Amino acid sequence: MKLLSAPLQGYTEAAWRHAHAVAFGGADCYYTPFIRVERGEVRGRDLRDLQSACCGTSKLVPQIIFHDRDEFKMLVEAVVRAGYDEIDLNMGCPFPPQVHKGRGSGIISRREVLEEVLEEMKNCNNCSFSVKMRLGVSDSDEWRGMVDILNDMPLSHVAIHPRTGRQQYKGELDMDGFEALASALAHPVVFNGEIHTPRDIDALASRFPQLYGVMAGRGLLARPSLFKEWSEGTVWNRQRMLSGVIDMHAMVFDNYTSRLCGETQILSKLVPFWEYLAPFIGSKLYKSVKKARSIADYQKVINILSEEC
Ligand SMILES: Cc1cc2nc3c(=O)[nH]c(=O)nc-3n(C[C@H](O)[C@H](O)[C@H](O)COP(=O)(O)O)c2cc1C
């Protein structure tokens, strides 16, 4: 069972990925947040996020989001130039600005574009691909109109988040929809959605024995030891987890304070680190983190946490 760290814009950037790999580990692969074309060019800061890419022994796979064949080609070329030979295709983003332009989950209903992308893929001899997708934008049957094209694509796997774009990140997971799409696919399948505990992984593995892997996003941010606990077959106590979180935070902190200028900018990158960890550190400490207006104030809060260690 492959253990995959999901991409989350604003959270799983290079600093987080590196620190997670070193302090906790357990993920076979990290995916970058989607790399996009903006004003006719591949966004510079997306490419910079690829350069500081050390994830220990885990693999890093860049993800791209595209509107058409030209964007697809431009992004693939940029990512291959940056030294990567595996690319994940975003067919799941639910954000209206992307979906309305036919990107992310919006591409699921665009057969003609997917056919062109398939042709383009055949020219990419130096690169392999995977897909991360939803069931559709507003209808959980939308995938039926394009699954044949997916099956013709040379993909290592397809990760399915069994919701529609309209559901965003809330609401029931459509397990029947997942099963229907998984059994129509000729590729290995990864499950993504609401994996929070090692037992959730066990439940998926026993319900879907053919599963190639599981991918966790918010669950891994909230419980960075999730994959390690599952593979070790142990449940970490608070002390062990806290010590890992403190180590991980120290690396994220060093990364941002050495690269960025201005306390406000640094704090704006540090606060998201704690967002999904708020239940673990407690809402009072999390509120203090959010209220900090200087690095000195912020460190006072972190010191309280470290003392518990
Ligand atoms: C803030 C945020 C940003 C996200 N950014 C991306 C992204 O860049 N690419 C992508 O494929 N999915 C993105 N996702 C979706 C996650 O990768 C994942 O599919 C989703 O959160 C469901 O999995 P989870 O329940 O394990 O978090 C994002 C989700 C959130 C909440």
The ligand as an SDF file (V2000), in Angstrom:
LIG
                    3D

 31 33  0  0  0  0  0  0  0  0999 V2000
   -6.4570   24.5080    1.1450 C   0  0  0  0  0  0  0  0  0  0  0  0
   -6.4300   23.3570    0.1850 C   0  0  0  0  0  0  0  0  0  0  0  0
   -5.5760   23.4090   -0.9230 C   0  0  0  0  0  0  0  0  0  0  0  0
   -5.5390   22.3370   -1.8430 C   0  0  0  0  0  0  0  0  0  0  0  0
   -4.6750   22.3870   -2.9060 N   0  0  0  0  0  0  0  0  0  0  0  0
   -4.6440   21.3430   -3.7980 C   0  0  0  0  0  0  0  0  0  0  0  0
   -3.7400   21.3190   -4.9270 C   0  0  0  0  0  0  0  0  0  0  0  0
   -2.9240   22.2160   -5.1450 O   0  0  0  0  0  0  0  0  0  0  0  0
   -3.8180   20.2500   -5.7650 N   0  0  0  0  0  0  0  0  0  0  0  0
   -4.6960   19.2110   -5.5650 C   0  0  0  0  0  0  0  0  0  0  0  0
   -4.7310   18.2610   -6.3460 O   0  0  0  0  0  0  0  0  0  0  0  0
   -5.5260   19.2040   -4.5040 N   0  0  0  0  0  0  0  0  0  0  0  0
   -5.5050   20.2220   -3.6260 C   0  0  0  0  0  0  0  0  0  0  0  0
   -6.3270   20.1680   -2.5420 N   0  0  0  0  0  0  0  0  0  0  0  0
   -7.1330   18.9390   -2.3050 C   0  0  0  0  0  0  0  0  0  0  0  0
   -6.3620   17.9250   -1.4200 C   0  0  0  0  0  0  0  0  0  0  0  0
   -5.1970   17.4790   -2.0730 O   0  0  0  0  0  0  0  0  0  0  0  0
   -7.2490   16.7210   -1.0950 C   0  0  0  0  0  0  0  0  0  0  0  0
   -7.6830   16.1370   -2.2860 O   0  0  0  0  0  0  0  0  0  0  0  0
   -8.4750   17.1240   -0.2620 C   0  0  0  0  0  0  0  0  0  0  0  0
   -8.1200   17.9540    0.8110 O   0  0  0  0  0  0  0  0  0  0  0  0
   -9.1870   15.8730    0.2690 C   0  0  0  0  0  0  0  0  0  0  0  0
   -8.2800   15.0550    0.9790 O   0  0  0  0  0  0  0  0  0  0  0  0
   -8.1400   15.1070    2.6020 P   0  0  0  0  0  0  0  0  0  0  0  0
   -9.5130   14.8500    3.1560 O   0  0  0  0  0  0  0  0  0  0  0  0
   -7.1410   14.0270    2.8930 O   0  0  0  0  0  0  0  0  0  0  0  0
   -7.6470   16.4810    2.9430 O   0  0  0  0  0  0  0  0  0  0  0  0
   -6.3780   21.2150   -1.6280 C   0  0  0  0  0  0  0  0  0  0  0  0
   -7.2260   21.1730   -0.5070 C   0  0  0  0  0  0  0  0  0  0  0  0
   -7.2630   22.2200    0.3940 C   0  0  0  0  0  0  0  0  0  0  0  0
   -8.1850   22.1280    1.5760 C   0  0  0  0  0  0  0  0  0  0  0  0
  1  2  1  0
  2  3  1  0
  2 30  2  0
  3  4  2  0
  4  5  1  0
  4 28  1  0
  5  6  2  0
  6  7  1  0
  6 13  1  0
  7  8  2  0
  7  9  1  0
  9 10  1  0
 10 11  2  0
 10 12  1  0
 12 13  2  0
 13 14  1  0
 14 15  1  0
 14 28  1  0
 15 16  1  0
 16 17  1  0
 16 18  1  0
 18 19  1  0
 18 20  1  0
 20 21  1  0
 20 22  1  0
 22 23  1  0
 23 24  1  0
 24 25  2  0
 24 26  1  0
 24 27  1  0
 28 29  2  0
 29 30  1  0
 30 31  1  0
M  END
$$$$
